[in-house]
């Protein structure tokens, strides 16, 4: 069964010396997205402003692209943001 708390802890884990990477960060105001600009592979088509699925860091994640393009399975995309547990992806890395 999908566990959203575990999913969020994975997305928002930090690499600080004294913090376990599986812990959920308590202070969301100071959150930085560790996996920005990392590659993912489209697993289920992503249509404009609709959610599809990508394979990222060894797991499948819901993903959305806000550009008017369709991403098809096998396309390499880059994580450019996050909205709750949905990865925001693009064909090019974020600036």
Phi and psi restraints in degrees (value plus and minus 20) as a CYANA .aco file:
   2 UNK   PHI     -89.7   -49.7
   2 UNK   PSI     109.6   149.6
   3 UNK   PHI    -133.8   -93.8
   3 UNK   PSI      82.4   122.4
   4 UNK   PHI     -83.9   -43.9
   4 UNK   PSI     -51.2   -11.2
   5 UNK   PHI     -86.3   -46.3
   5 UNK   PSI     -63.7   -23.7
   6 UNK   PHI     -85.4   -45.4
   6 UNK   PSI     -57.9   -17.9
   7 UNK   PHI     -82.9   -42.9
   7 UNK   PSI     -65.6   -25.6
   8 UNK   PHI     -84.5   -44.5
   8 UNK   PSI     -58.1   -18.1
   9 UNK   PHI     -84.9   -44.9
   9 UNK   PSI     -54.0   -14.0
  10 UNK   PHI     -87.8   -47.8
  10 UNK   PSI     -66.8   -26.8
  11 UNK   PHI     -84.4   -44.4
  11 UNK   PSI     -63.7   -23.7
  12 UNK   PHI    -119.4   -79.4
  12 UNK   PSI      -8.4    31.6
  13 UNK   PHI     -84.9   -44.9
  13 UNK   PSI     125.7   165.7
  14 UNK   PHI    -128.7   -88.7
  14 UNK   PSI     150.0   190.0
  15 UNK   PHI    -128.7   -88.7
  15 UNK   PSI       3.8    43.8
  16 UNK   PHI     -83.3   -43.3
  16 UNK   PSI     131.5   171.5
  17 UNK   PHI     -76.8   -36.8
  17 UNK   PSI     -62.9   -22.9
  18 UNK   PHI    -122.7   -82.7
  18 UNK   PSI      -6.4    33.6
  19 UNK   PHI    -136.6   -96.6
  19 UNK   PSI     106.9   146.9
  20 UNK   PHI     -89.0   -49.0
  20 UNK   PSI     112.9   152.9
  21 UNK   PHI     -83.2   -43.2
  21 UNK   PSI     -37.1     2.9
  22 UNK   PHI    -111.0   -71.0
  22 UNK   PSI     -21.7    18.3
  23 UNK   PHI    -100.8   -60.8
  23 UNK   PSI     125.5   165.5
  24 UNK   PHI    -104.1   -64.1
  24 UNK   PSI     107.1   147.1
  25 UNK   PHI     -90.3   -50.3
  25 UNK   PSI     113.2   153.2
  26 UNK   PHI    -101.2   -61.2
  26 UNK   PSI     -51.4   -11.4
  27 UNK   PHI    -121.9   -81.9
  27 UNK   PSI      75.1   115.1
  28 UNK   PHI     -93.7   -53.7
  28 UNK   PSI     -38.9     1.1
  29 UNK   PHI     -84.5   -44.5
  29 UNK   PSI     -51.4   -11.4
  30 UNK   PHI    -123.8   -83.8
  30 UNK   PSI       2.6    42.6
  31 UNK   PHI     -95.3   -55.3
  31 UNK   PSI     114.1   154.1
  32 UNK   PHI    -141.3  -101.3
  32 UNK   PSI     118.8   158.8
  33 UNK   PHI    -103.3   -63.3
  33 UNK   PSI      87.4   127.4
  34 UNK   PHI     -83.3   -43.3
  34 UNK   PSI     -51.8   -11.8
  35 UNK   PHI    -117.8   -77.8
  35 UNK   PSI      -1.9    38.1
  36 UNK   PHI     -78.3   -38.3
  36 UNK   PSI     113.3   153.3
  37 UNK   PHI      54.3    94.3
  37 UNK   PSI     -12.5    27.5
  38 UNK   PHI    -101.6   -61.6
  38 UNK   PSI     133.2   173.2
  39 UNK   PHI     -98.6   -58.6
  39 UNK   PSI     128.0   168.0
  40 UNK   PHI    -158.3  -118.3
  40 UNK   PSI     141.7   181.7
  41 UNK   PHI    -140.0  -100.0
  41 UNK   PSI     109.9   149.9
  42 UNK   PHI     -86.4   -46.4
  42 UNK   PSI     109.1   149.1
  43 UNK   PHI    -127.6   -87.6
  43 UNK   PSI     -55.1   -15.1
  44 UNK   PHI    -151.3  -111.3
  44 UNK   PSI     111.5   151.5
  45 UNK   PHI     -65.9   -25.9
  45 UNK   PSI     120.7   160.7
  46 UNK   PHI    -136.1   -96.1
  46 UNK   PSI      93.1   133.1
  47 UNK   PHI    -113.9   -73.9
  47 UNK   PSI     138.2   178.2
  48 UNK   PHI     -70.3   -30.3
  48 UNK   PSI     105.8   145.8
  49 UNK   PHI      37.8    77.8
  49 UNK   PSI       4.6    44.6
  50 UNK   PHI    -145.3  -105.3
  50 UNK   PSI     139.1   179.1
  51 UNK   PHI    -111.8   -71.8
  51 UNK   PSI     114.1   154.1
  52 UNK   PHI    -142.9  -102.9
  52 UNK   PSI    -166.3  -126.3
  53 UNK   PHI    -164.9  -124.9
  53 UNK   PSI     123.4   163.4
  54 UNK   PHI    -147.7  -107.7
  54 UNK   PSI     138.8   178.8
  55 UNK   PHI    -120.4   -80.4
  55 UNK   PSI     100.4   140.4
  56 UNK   PHI    -161.2  -121.2
  56 UNK   PSI     107.8   147.8
  57 UNK   PHI      33.8    73.8
  57 UNK   PSI      18.2    58.2
  58 UNK   PHI      62.4   102.4
  58 UNK   PSI     -13.2    26.8
  59 UNK   PHI    -156.2  -116.2
  59 UNK   PSI     142.7   182.7
  60 UNK   PHI    -114.8   -74.8
  60 UNK   PSI     116.8   156.8
  61 UNK   PHI    -152.5  -112.5
  61 UNK   PSI     123.4   163.4
  62 UNK   PHI     -85.1   -45.1
  62 UNK   PSI     122.7   162.7
  63 UNK   PHI    -164.1  -124.1
  63 UNK   PSI     132.6   172.6
  64 UNK   PHI    -161.4  -121.4
  64 UNK   PSI     125.2   165.2
  65 UNK   PHI    -140.3  -100.3
  65 UNK   PSI     105.6   145.6
  66 UNK   PHI    -106.8   -66.8
  66 UNK   PSI     -14.9    25.1
  67 UNK   PHI    -112.1   -72.1
  67 UNK   PSI     137.1   177.1
  68 UNK   PHI    -100.8   -60.8
  68 UNK   PSI      37.2    77.2
  69 UNK   PHI    -153.2  -113.2
  69 UNK   PSI     138.6   178.6
  70 UNK   PHI    -126.3   -86.3
  70 UNK   PSI     107.3   147.3
  71 UNK   PHI    -120.9   -80.9
  71 UNK   PSI     111.1   151.1
  72 UNK   PHI    -130.0   -90.0
  72 UNK   PSI     138.9   178.9
  73 UNK   PHI     -72.1   -32.1
  73 UNK   PSI     114.5   154.5
  74 UNK   PHI      78.1   118.1
  74 UNK   PSI     -37.6     2.4
  75 UNK   PHI     -85.7   -45.7
  75 UNK   PSI     118.2   158.2
  76 UNK   PHI    -109.8   -69.8
  76 UNK   PSI     109.0   149.0
  77 UNK   PHI    -148.4  -108.4
  77 UNK   PSI     149.9   189.9
  78 UNK   PHI    -141.9  -101.9
  78 UNK   PSI     119.6   159.6
  79 UNK   PHI     -95.6   -55.6
  79 UNK   PSI      99.9   139.9
  80 UNK   PHI    -135.3   -95.3
  80 UNK   PSI     -21.3    18.7
  81 UNK   PHI     155.9   195.9
  81 UNK   PSI    -195.7  -155.7
  82 UNK   PHI    -167.6  -127.6
  82 UNK   PSI     121.9   161.9
  83 UNK   PHI    -149.9  -109.9
  83 UNK   PSI      81.5   121.5
  84 UNK   PHI      38.1    78.1
  84 UNK   PSI    -131.6   -91.6
  85 UNK   PHI    -127.4   -87.4
  85 UNK   PSI     -10.7    29.3
  86 UNK   PHI    -116.4   -76.4
  86 UNK   PSI     106.1   146.1
  87 UNK   PHI     -98.8   -58.8
  87 UNK   PSI     117.5   157.5
  88 UNK   PHI    -116.7   -76.7
  88 UNK   PSI     105.4   145.4
  89 UNK   PHI    -144.7  -104.7
  89 UNK   PSI     140.6   180.6
  90 UNK   PHI    -168.8  -128.8
  90 UNK   PSI     142.3   182.3
  91 UNK   PHI     -92.3   -52.3
  91 UNK   PSI     -40.4    -0.4
  92 UNK   PHI    -144.5  -104.5
  92 UNK   PSI     129.0   169.0
  93 UNK   PHI     -81.2   -41.2
  93 UNK   PSI     136.1   176.1
  94 UNK   PHI     -89.4   -49.4
  94 UNK   PSI     132.2   172.2
